[in-house]
Amino acid sequence: MNLINEEITHNVFGEGNIVEHEESFITVDFNKDLKRFVYPDAFENFITLNNRSMAESLEKVFVERKAEEKILEKKRKEEKAIQVLEQQRREILKNHKIHESSQIVFWLDKEKQSEVLGDWEISTGSIQSGKNKGLPNPVTRLRPNSAGVLTVRTADQAETERTIIGLFMVGDTFTGSIGEDGLVPTHPEYRIQLTEEEAEKMLFWNYYKNKNYPDRTSWNSGTFRYFDNIWTAQILNDIIALKTDEEQIKEAQEFMSYFCKLNAIDMNNIPEAEGSLR
């Protein structure tokens, strides 16, 4: 907006004429007394354009500017929050020796499947006996490098038919301390959901193996158990190969990259799965 020669009124110096307009400053002639002001801030505080049409146009500039500043401020706050979370995550990982089985696998009832995948909230269940009865089951191994594997089978299915229906990374700054709600905080970005057709090809016991009883395929009790890091990488590898949608393949690859980075796994040298069914 060219403001040269526009007449203004200053709330202290009175009537004046704009004789110079730079990107961030204007110079006003108050009867041969030249004064310089910050543009456009001066118009918001103590200078008024006498030309009503020009004043309205300038007001629109102010509105747009404030909207842009609001967006920039929001972006700055979001970037700052990301930096803080990243620093917290680094500190947690720096002070945490990665356990070879720091992943977690959940046993879901069929009826809970849609509920969990709808809001991505998963409970560890509660302690059934002792002085801590009723309190949430602790998950002390979980850290930002941990993934959650969601599995399900129906009552009329054999345990060997248990399928994997989804995966998620835990929250960036989770330290294994479960709150009163007993919920494991899930990462807002790194989540994978499988279709029924895809899940049928992802049998849980192709990956899981009881090292003391390698041929046994039984899950006797409990809503979760810990899971090997390499097994989770094998699952992710197979999901990438299974997916056909380009966007979903990309999301799975990004999940895989993030997971392997946090668990110090060479994603190009992942061994073949050797679960109980294999």
C-alpha positions as CSV (number, residue, x, y, z in Angstrom):
1,M,0.0,0.0,0.0
2,N,1.5,3.3,-1.1
3,L,1.0,5.9,1.5
4,I,3.1,8.8,0.1
5,N,1.3,12.1,0.4
6,E,-1.5,10.7,2.5
7,E,-2.7,13.0,5.2
8,I,-2.8,11.7,8.8
9,T,-3.7,12.8,12.3
10,H,-1.3,12.0,15.2
11,N,-2.8,12.0,18.7
12,V,0.0,14.2,19.9
13,F,1.6,16.1,17.0
14,G,-1.6,16.7,15.2
15,E,-2.0,17.0,11.4
16,G,0.8,15.7,9.1
17,N,1.6,14.4,5.7
18,I,3.4,11.2,4.9
19,V,6.5,12.0,2.8
20,E,8.4,8.7,2.9
21,H,7.2,5.1,3.1
22,E,9.7,2.2,3.5
23,E,8.9,-1.4,4.2
24,S,8.9,-1.0,8.0
25,F,8.9,2.8,8.5
26,I,7.0,5.9,7.5
27,T,8.2,9.5,7.7
28,V,5.6,12.2,8.5
29,D,6.0,15.9,7.9
30,F,4.4,17.9,10.7
31,N,4.8,21.4,9.3
32,K,8.5,20.9,8.4
33,D,9.1,18.8,11.5
34,L,9.9,15.3,10.2
35,K,9.2,12.3,12.4
36,R,9.8,8.6,11.7
37,F,7.4,5.9,12.9
38,V,7.3,2.1,12.7
39,Y,5.0,0.8,10.0
40,P,2.3,-0.4,10.4
41,D,2.4,-0.4,14.2
42,A,2.0,3.4,14.4
43,F,-1.5,3.1,12.7
44,E,-2.7,0.7,15.4
45,N,-1.7,3.0,18.2
46,F,-1.5,6.7,17.6
47,I,-1.8,7.6,13.9
48,T,-5.1,7.8,11.9
49,L,-5.3,8.1,8.1
50,N,-7.6,11.0,7.1
51,N,-8.7,9.3,3.9
52,R,-11.5,7.0,5.1
53,S,-11.2,4.6,2.2
54,M,-7.4,4.2,2.7
55,A,-8.0,3.7,6.4
56,E,-10.4,0.9,5.8
57,S,-7.9,-0.8,3.4
58,L,-5.2,-0.4,6.0
59,E,-7.5,-2.0,8.6
60,K,-7.8,-5.0,6.4
61,V,-4.0,-5.2,6.3
62,F,-3.9,-5.2,10.1
63,V,-6.5,-8.0,10.3
64,E,-4.5,-10.2,7.8
65,R,-1.3,-9.4,9.6
66,K,-2.7,-10.4,13.0
67,A,-4.0,-13.7,11.5
68,E,-0.6,-14.4,10.0
69,E,1.1,-13.6,13.3
70,K,-1.3,-15.9,15.1
71,I,-0.5,-18.8,12.7
72,L,3.2,-18.2,13.1
73,E,3.0,-18.0,16.9
74,K,1.0,-21.3,16.9
75,K,3.7,-22.9,14.6
76,R,6.5,-21.6,16.9
77,K,4.8,-23.1,19.9
78,E,4.2,-26.4,18.2
79,E,7.9,-26.5,17.1
80,K,9.0,-25.7,20.6
81,A,6.8,-28.4,22.0
82,I,8.2,-30.9,19.5
83,Q,11.8,-29.9,20.5
84,V,11.0,-30.3,24.2
85,L,9.4,-33.8,23.6
86,E,12.4,-34.8,21.5
87,Q,14.8,-33.7,24.2
88,Q,12.8,-35.6,26.8
89,R,12.8,-38.7,24.6
90,R,16.5,-38.5,24.1
91,E,17.1,-38.2,27.8
92,I,14.9,-41.2,28.5
93,L,16.6,-43.3,25.9
94,K,20.1,-42.2,27.0
95,N,19.4,-43.4,30.6
96,H,17.6,-46.5,29.5
97,K,19.4,-49.7,28.4
98,I,17.3,-51.3,25.7
99,H,15.9,-54.6,26.9
100,E,15.8,-57.3,24.2
101,S,12.1,-57.8,25.0
102,S,10.9,-54.3,25.6
103,Q,7.8,-54.6,23.3
104,I,4.4,-55.6,24.5
105,V,1.7,-57.8,22.9
106,F,-2.0,-57.5,24.0
107,W,-4.7,-60.2,23.9
108,L,-8.0,-58.5,22.9
109,D,-11.4,-59.9,23.1
110,K,-13.2,-59.7,19.7
111,E,-15.8,-57.3,21.1
112,K,-13.0,-54.9,22.3
113,Q,-11.3,-54.8,18.9
114,S,-13.2,-51.9,17.4
115,E,-13.2,-50.0,20.7
116,V,-9.4,-50.1,20.9
117,L,-8.8,-49.4,17.3
118,G,-11.3,-46.6,17.4
119,D,-9.7,-44.4,20.1
120,W,-6.3,-46.2,20.3
121,E,-6.5,-46.6,24.1
122,I,-5.4,-49.9,25.6
123,S,-5.5,-51.0,29.2
124,T,-3.0,-53.2,31.0
125,G,-5.7,-54.7,33.1
126,S,-5.6,-54.9,36.9
127,I,-3.7,-56.9,39.5
128,Q,-6.0,-59.8,40.6
129,S,-4.6,-60.5,44.1
130,G,-2.3,-59.3,46.9
131,K,-2.0,-56.0,48.5
132,N,-2.1,-54.2,45.2
133,K,-5.2,-55.9,44.0
134,G,-7.3,-53.7,41.7
135,L,-4.4,-51.5,40.7
136,P,-3.3,-51.3,37.1
137,N,-0.8,-53.9,36.0
138,P,2.6,-52.3,35.7
139,V,4.6,-52.3,32.5
140,T,8.0,-51.3,33.7
141,R,9.9,-52.3,30.5
142,L,8.1,-49.9,28.3
143,R,9.8,-46.8,27.0
144,P,9.6,-44.6,23.8
145,N,11.3,-47.5,21.9
146,S,8.4,-49.9,22.7
147,A,5.7,-51.0,20.3
148,G,2.4,-52.5,21.2
149,V,1.2,-55.5,19.1
150,L,-2.6,-56.0,19.2
151,T,-3.8,-59.6,18.7
152,V,-7.2,-61.2,18.7
153,R,-9.0,-64.6,18.4
154,T,-12.6,-65.6,18.8
155,A,-13.8,-68.1,21.4
156,D,-14.3,-70.8,18.8
157,Q,-10.8,-70.4,17.3
158,A,-7.8,-72.4,18.3
159,E,-4.9,-70.4,19.9
160,T,-2.8,-71.1,16.8
161,E,-5.4,-68.9,14.8
162,R,-4.6,-65.8,16.9
163,T,-4.1,-62.9,14.5
164,I,-2.3,-59.6,14.6
165,I,-4.7,-56.7,13.9
166,G,-2.6,-53.7,14.6
167,L,0.5,-52.1,16.1
168,F,1.4,-48.8,17.7
169,M,4.4,-47.1,19.3
170,V,4.0,-45.9,22.8
171,G,4.1,-42.2,23.6
172,D,7.3,-40.2,23.1
173,T,8.0,-39.6,26.8
174,F,6.4,-42.7,28.4
175,T,8.6,-44.1,31.2
176,G,6.6,-47.2,32.1
177,S,4.7,-45.6,35.0
178,I,1.0,-46.3,34.4
179,G,-1.5,-43.8,35.7
180,E,-4.7,-44.6,37.6
181,D,-6.5,-45.2,34.4
182,G,-4.2,-48.1,33.5
183,L,-3.9,-46.9,29.9
184,V,-0.7,-47.2,27.8
185,P,-0.2,-43.9,26.0
186,T,-0.1,-44.4,22.3
187,H,1.9,-42.4,19.8
188,P,-0.4,-40.1,17.8
189,E,1.5,-40.8,14.5
190,Y,2.9,-44.3,14.5
191,R,-0.1,-46.6,14.3
192,I,-1.0,-49.4,11.9
193,Q,-4.4,-51.1,11.5
194,L,-4.8,-54.2,9.5
195,T,-7.9,-55.2,7.5
196,E,-9.6,-58.6,8.3
197,E,-8.1,-60.0,5.1
198,E,-4.6,-58.8,6.1
199,A,-4.9,-60.0,9.7
200,E,-5.7,-63.5,8.5
201,K,-2.3,-63.7,7.0
202,M,-0.6,-62.3,10.1
203,L,-0.7,-65.2,12.6
204,F,0.8,-64.3,16.0
205,W,2.4,-67.6,16.6
206,N,4.5,-67.3,13.4
207,Y,6.6,-64.8,15.4
208,Y,6.1,-65.6,19.1
209,K,7.9,-68.5,20.6
210,N,8.3,-69.6,24.3
211,K,12.0,-70.1,24.4
212,N,11.7,-72.8,27.1
213,Y,8.9,-74.6,25.3
214,P,9.3,-73.7,21.6
215,D,6.5,-76.0,20.3
216,R,3.9,-74.7,22.8
217,T,1.2,-72.4,21.5
218,S,-0.7,-71.5,24.6
219,W,-1.6,-68.2,26.3
220,N,-2.9,-69.3,29.6
221,S,-3.6,-66.0,31.4
222,G,-3.1,-62.2,31.5
223,T,-4.0,-59.5,29.0
224,F,-0.5,-58.8,27.9
225,R,3.0,-60.2,27.8
226,Y,6.4,-58.8,26.7
227,F,7.6,-59.3,23.2
228,D,11.1,-59.5,21.6
229,N,12.3,-56.4,19.6
230,I,13.4,-58.5,16.6
231,W,10.0,-60.3,16.5
232,T,8.3,-56.9,16.2
233,A,10.6,-55.9,13.4
234,Q,9.8,-59.1,11.6
235,I,6.1,-58.3,11.9
236,L,6.6,-54.8,10.5
237,N,8.6,-56.3,7.6
238,D,5.8,-58.7,6.7
239,I,3.2,-55.9,7.0
240,I,5.1,-53.8,4.5
241,A,5.2,-56.7,2.1
242,L,1.5,-57.4,2.7
243,K,0.2,-53.9,2.1
244,T,-0.8,-52.8,-1.4
245,D,-2.0,-49.2,-0.9
246,E,1.0,-46.9,-1.6
247,E,0.1,-44.5,1.3
248,Q,-0.2,-47.3,3.8
249,I,3.1,-48.8,2.6
250,K,4.8,-45.5,3.2
251,E,3.2,-45.2,6.7
252,A,4.4,-48.7,7.5
253,Q,7.9,-48.0,6.3
254,E,8.1,-44.8,8.4
255,F,6.9,-46.8,11.4
256,M,9.6,-49.4,10.7
257,S,12.3,-46.8,10.3
258,Y,11.3,-45.1,13.6
259,F,11.0,-48.4,15.4
260,C,14.4,-49.7,14.2
261,K,16.1,-46.4,15.0
262,L,14.9,-46.4,18.6
263,N,15.8,-50.1,19.1
264,A,19.2,-50.0,17.4
265,I,18.1,-52.6,14.9
266,D,19.6,-52.8,11.4
267,M,16.4,-52.8,9.3
268,N,18.2,-54.3,6.3
269,N,19.3,-57.4,8.2
270,I,16.3,-58.7,10.0
271,P,16.2,-62.5,10.3
272,E,13.3,-64.7,9.1
273,A,10.6,-65.3,11.7
274,E,11.0,-68.5,13.7
275,G,7.8,-68.6,15.8
276,S,6.2,-71.8,17.1
277,L,4.1,-72.3,13.9
278,R,7.3,-72.3,11.8
